[in-house]
Amino acid sequence: MHLIIQIPCYNEAETLPLVLAELPRSLPGITRLEVLVIDDGSSDGTVQVAEALGVTHIVRHPRNRGLATAFQTGLEYALRAGADVVVNTDGDNQYPGHYIEELIGPVLRGEADIVIGDRQTGQVAHFSLVKRLLQRAGSWVVRVASGTDVPDATSGFRAFSREATLRLIVLTQYTYTLETIIQARRKGLAVTSVPITVHNPTRQSRLVRSNWNYVKRSAATIVRLYTFYEPLRTFSLLAAPFVVGGLILLARFFYFYLFTVQTGVGRLAQSVTIGGTLFTVGFLIFLFGVLADISSTQRALMEEILYRQRKLDPSTGSVDRAASVSNCQEIT
């Protein structure tokens, strides 16, 4: 089994040596273990540090493109390098490397396609009460939206089987953590978690500028992803209040028109007008959902074609195992 540990980095020259020092050199069930650093437009010499420390593979973005893009770049590179298992960890030394053996265990045993390191956020000392509550609430929303049982949805410490790596396509730019969980259910991938602890923070998070900013962006990402992957259900829920309200007002009109002769039709015109308008708006929203669902089906077919192309690509596994900065792939 070939394991690649990928580390997305953006100006992590100071912490990268700490991360690499904790990574295992060999693991039971793994015949080849390599490290991949994705340099997301760093300007502090991250690449030079990785090269000096003997990192096997280095991929560079000429400019900063965000964590989600760096994560997807790593998966694509790992596939071409022939990885059977991919572990993702952060470059800020948040996750202890010795947990990797436990993290890949369910993948090696065939029990899961994606394994997420559960930081047990309720017990993390340096998390404020507000952050703990937000993490718990956010993970609950993701569990509801994805139909999975993931206690720590935003943890970036993850292991992926080759099947999961082949199927996942990250489309959002803010964070990959939420989208990969929602995609997993849609694509029939098994997800599980293992408990871990974390190091004390070495710097302020670049992804979470403030609690409000994090909530706002995460909520927008979840809504967008749920609409993207469940369009008919989403538009049906949006249409329901309009349709129900319209039907109630129309039923009111017909009731009084048919059974209350003393009520003039003119006095019921508002019920007909407002009820008909609400019903029409709701029906149009539902039609948008049908069209979006058709588009979603077409996208699913395209993703299946891409999956089969990835699986059959003869270039898979042809990446030079001794890649260094001088011959690594540079993504534009």
C-alpha positions, 0 to 999 in steps of 0.5 A: 500500500502506498501512502501519501501524506499531503500538507497544504501550506501557505507561509508555514516555513516556521511550523513545517519542520515541526509537522514533518518531525512528527510524521511517521517514517513507516507504518504497518500495512504501508509499503511506501510512505511519502510526503507531499507539500502543496505550497499555496503561493508562499512568500516566506521560503516554505518551499526551500524549507520543504526541500531542505528537509527532504520532502518527496513531492512538492507542488507549487501554486504561483499565487495564493488560491485558498485552502480548498484549491490547495487540498484539491491540487494535492488529491490530484497529484497524489492520484497521479503518484499512485497513492492508495491512501491519502492523509491530509494534515495542516501545516500549522502543526495542529494535528499530532502526526502519531495519530496517522496510524489510527487514522488510516486504520479503517481505510486499510481494513476496508471499513471506511473511505474517509476517516476524520480526526475528531478533535473532541472540540468540547475538551480542547482547552484553547477553544473558547466557549463560543467557539466550542458551541459554534463547532458543535452547532456547525457539525450538527448542521452538517450531519443533518445536511449530509446524513452522516454521523461526523462529530467534528465536521471542520477537522482537516485531519483526514484519511482518504481511500483511493476510491474516495480520492477518485470521486471527490471534486471540491468546487468551493473555494473557502473550505473543503471540509464541509463539501467533502462530507456532503459529497461522501453521502451522495457518492456512496462513500463510507465516513467514520471518525477516530478521536484525537487530541491537538497541539496548542495553536502556533498562530491565529487561524487564517481561515477563521478571521472572527467567529461572526465571519466564520459562521457567515461564510460556513452557513453560506457554504452549507446552504450553497452545497445543500442546494447544489446537491439536493436542488429539488428538495431545496426548491420544494421546501422554498415553494411549499409556503407559497403553494400552501398559502395560495391554496388556503386563500383559493379554498377560502374563496370557493367556500364562501362563493359556493356556500355563502350566497350573501357574500358578494364575489367582489369582496372575495377578489382579494383572496383570488388575486393573492391566492392565485399569485402565491400559488403561481410563485410557488409553482414557478419555484418548484419548476426551477427545482425540477430544472435544477434537478435535471441539471444535477443529474447531468452533472452526476453523469459527467462526474461519473465519466470523470471518475472512470477517466481518472480510474483508467488514466494510463498516466496514473502512477507515472509521477517521478517518485524522486520529485524535488523542487527542480522537477515538481509540478507547478500549477498555474 
